[in-house]
Amino acid sequence: MSSNGWNSESSSDDQSRKENAENPWSMDDVLRRTADSGQADDVLETIKYLQSNNPQAKPSEIDMITRFVLALLKRRYPDLPLKSDKVLTMASTIAQSLVEDPVASERMRLLWSQLS
């Protein structure tokens, strides 16, 4: 296995992320970057659902992003036991990562604001 993928030095992906963080994104850009293997509809529908049930909520709130992760998981895996401690811990960890990652946080903020 090559260690090239683990190189901690600046890569073209890092440069691309920096450039993207400096440029305003259109809705098409956000969707293209967020969508993978046809899951964009689930993400958009989940955001719309959360907005309708929580009109004052913000995508920067860890609680709201945890709800987003749980709602998305429920959509994708209807039989998943969402009240399980393991699932709740996993959702919270994912939400924390989304809030703390500048690129993910900005994508969520843009999606959220453009869908409201």
C-alpha positions as CSV (number, residue, x, y, z in Angstrom):
1,M,0.0,0.0,0.0
2,S,1.4,3.4,-1.0
3,S,1.7,6.1,1.7
4,N,1.3,8.9,-0.9
5,G,-2.4,9.3,0.1
6,W,-1.2,10.0,3.7
7,N,1.1,12.8,2.9
8,S,0.5,15.6,5.4
9,E,2.0,18.3,3.2
10,S,-0.2,20.6,1.2
11,S,-1.8,18.9,-1.8
12,S,-3.9,19.9,-4.7
13,D,-7.0,19.0,-2.7
14,D,-5.9,21.4,0.1
15,Q,-5.3,24.1,-2.4
16,S,-8.7,23.5,-4.0
17,R,-10.4,23.6,-0.6
18,K,-8.6,26.9,0.2
19,E,-9.8,28.4,-3.1
20,N,-13.3,27.2,-2.6
21,A,-13.4,28.7,0.9
22,E,-12.5,32.1,-0.6
23,N,-15.0,32.1,-3.4
24,P,-18.8,32.4,-3.0
25,W,-20.6,29.3,-4.1
26,S,-23.7,29.0,-6.2
27,M,-26.4,26.5,-5.3
28,D,-25.2,24.3,-8.2
29,D,-21.7,24.3,-6.8
30,V,-22.9,23.4,-3.3
31,L,-25.0,20.5,-4.6
32,R,-22.3,19.2,-6.9
33,R,-19.8,19.1,-4.0
34,T,-22.3,17.8,-1.4
35,A,-24.0,15.2,-3.6
36,D,-22.4,11.8,-3.9
37,S,-23.9,8.7,-5.6
38,G,-27.4,10.3,-6.0
39,Q,-28.0,11.2,-2.3
40,A,-28.5,14.9,-2.8
41,D,-32.3,14.5,-2.8
42,D,-32.2,12.9,0.7
43,V,-30.0,15.7,2.0
44,L,-32.2,18.4,0.6
45,E,-35.4,16.8,1.7
46,T,-34.0,16.3,5.2
47,I,-33.0,20.0,5.5
48,K,-36.4,21.1,4.3
49,Y,-38.1,18.8,6.8
50,L,-36.0,20.2,9.7
51,Q,-36.5,23.8,8.6
52,S,-40.3,23.3,8.6
53,N,-40.3,21.8,12.0
54,N,-37.7,24.1,13.5
55,P,-38.0,27.5,11.7
56,Q,-35.6,29.3,14.2
57,A,-32.9,26.7,14.1
58,K,-29.5,27.4,12.6
59,P,-27.1,25.0,10.8
60,S,-24.3,26.0,13.1
61,E,-26.0,24.5,16.2
62,I,-24.7,21.1,17.1
63,D,-28.1,20.1,18.3
64,M,-29.7,20.9,14.9
65,I,-26.9,19.1,13.0
66,T,-27.3,16.1,15.2
67,R,-31.0,16.1,14.4
68,F,-30.0,16.4,10.7
69,V,-27.8,13.4,10.9
70,L,-30.4,11.3,12.7
71,A,-33.1,12.3,10.2
72,L,-30.9,11.5,7.3
73,L,-30.0,8.1,8.8
74,K,-33.7,7.4,9.4
75,R,-34.4,8.2,5.8
76,R,-31.6,6.0,4.5
77,Y,-32.0,3.2,7.0
78,P,-35.6,3.0,8.3
79,D,-34.9,0.1,10.6
80,L,-32.0,1.7,12.4
81,P,-32.7,2.0,16.1
82,L,-32.3,5.7,16.5
83,K,-32.7,5.7,20.3
84,S,-29.7,3.3,20.7
85,D,-26.8,4.8,22.6
86,K,-24.4,3.7,19.9
87,V,-26.5,5.4,17.1
88,L,-26.9,8.5,19.2
89,T,-23.2,8.7,19.9
90,M,-22.4,8.1,16.3
91,A,-24.8,10.8,15.1
92,S,-23.4,13.3,17.7
93,T,-19.8,12.5,16.6
94,I,-20.7,13.0,12.9
95,A,-22.5,16.3,13.7
96,Q,-19.6,17.6,15.7
97,S,-17.3,16.8,12.7
98,L,-19.6,18.6,10.4
99,V,-19.8,21.7,12.6
100,E,-16.0,21.8,13.2
101,D,-15.0,21.2,9.6
102,P,-14.9,24.6,7.9
103,V,-15.8,23.3,4.4
104,A,-18.6,21.0,5.6
105,S,-19.9,23.8,7.9
106,E,-20.0,26.3,5.0
107,R,-21.7,23.8,2.7
108,M,-24.4,23.1,5.3
109,R,-24.9,26.8,6.0
110,L,-25.2,27.6,2.2
111,L,-27.6,24.7,1.6
112,W,-29.6,25.7,4.7
113,S,-29.9,29.4,3.7
114,Q,-30.7,28.8,0.1
115,L,-33.5,26.3,1.0
116,S,-35.1,28.6,3.5
